[in-house]
Amino acid sequence: MIKDPLSIVTVLLLIEGLIFFLAEESRTKWFFNFLPPMFWIYFLPMLATTAGILPAESDAYSFITKNLLPASLILLLLSVDLRQIARLGKPALLMMLAGSLGIVVGGPAALILFQPWLPEGVWSGFGALSGSWIGGSANMVAVKEGLGTPQAIFTPMIVVDTVVAYSWMGLLIALVRFQNVFDRWNGSDTRVMDDLNRKMAVAEKQRSEPLTLKYAVLIFMVGFVGTFIAWKVGGKLPEVKKLVSAYTWTIVVVSTLGIGLSFTPIRKLETYGASRIGYGLLYFVLASIGAKASLADIFAAPVLILAGVVWVLIHGLILLAASRLLRAPMFLAVTASQANIGGPASAPVVAGIYQPALASVGLLLAIVGNIMGTYLGILCGQLCRMVSR
């Protein structure tokens, strides 16, 4: 097994580079009509971990997520059109709330179905898991403490969280090729997204200067200096009753910094491909997320995992109904879903795969989930307790 950080980074870069090379190669790009390159960037590291080539845990993964994700977000936000994104506000928030409702309702429903095969007192574990699937890890721990979840009940829930959440993310990425089909069937209002993507295409065509060493260095400098500042500022801000961690503050600061820079001359770095580099970093983060999952974990707690699958499917059905009712595009449905179940580290990745101009929407919705996660997690836990026998 490869264990040293440099070798792990090399393998992940090799996977990402090979996938993008094959996706652009005329003789092999047809293969990616079935499943997009981003799916394979996520799935192949998972296979490598399952096969014992990569470890499921490594400091390299934490380093990549904690440092490259903020840097990529700054570079992606440089060209953001805040006024256009604000037009997505109400539909995006409603879809986020629908996704959270799906988690709150899905937990008790799954518990009723699988209760005969589950240990006594598992309701509190469901409550803790709902905190993660609405907000994130900090919310999961907060709900665990709030409900008094025993460690013996809590530990298997971490396995369920890992297996089901990562599998769901893979499915959402794989479904990107059906986005236009869904939006036509749903009669979705895609005008804002189309306008933003059209502006990106125009900006791409207007690029008059190639990416030189000077501007490549400037782009990386902005990304990583911004990350350094965000970590320093975020580390000094207080945690809010376990709802907002130092990393959450860092993401908030990074987002604010990136949006602020979009109003300055630094925005012109997009002319030289700042967002392209940002996406390169973002997909590398995606590869590291995939490497933390293992297909072997599926057999660790089969009944609980099956209950988790049913739970997430209920969440997905409620999002589908909300999307149909609101005529919301598939982008908002999958972004809201990943913002709930995945959180700030992965929601921008999924959002960017569906709509390159709107990765920041995933981040903003995930922050909303962090705020609601503990409260709704405790509510879900109490509902599970009520239906528990």
Buried (B, 14 or more C-beta within 10 A) or exposed (E): EBEEBEEBBEBBEEBBEEBBEBBEEEEEEEEBEEBBBBBBBBBBBBBBBBEEBBBBEBEBBEBBBBBBBBBBBBBBBBBBBEEBBEBBEEBBBBBBBBBBBBBBBBBBBBBEBBBEEBEEBBBBBBBBBBBBBBBBBBBBBBBBEBBEBBEEBBEBBBBBBBBBBBBBBBBBBBBBBEBEEBBEEBEBBBEBBEBBBEBBEEBEEEEEEEBEEEBBEBBBEBBBEBBEBBBEBBEEBEEBEBBBBBBBBBBBBBBEBBBEBBEEEBBEBBBBBBBBBBBBBBBBBBBBBBBBBBBEBBEBBEEBBBBBBBBBBBBBEBBBEBBBEBEBBBBBBBBBBBBBBBBBBBBBBBBBBBBBBBBBBBBBBBBBBBBBBBBBBBBBBBBBBEBBE
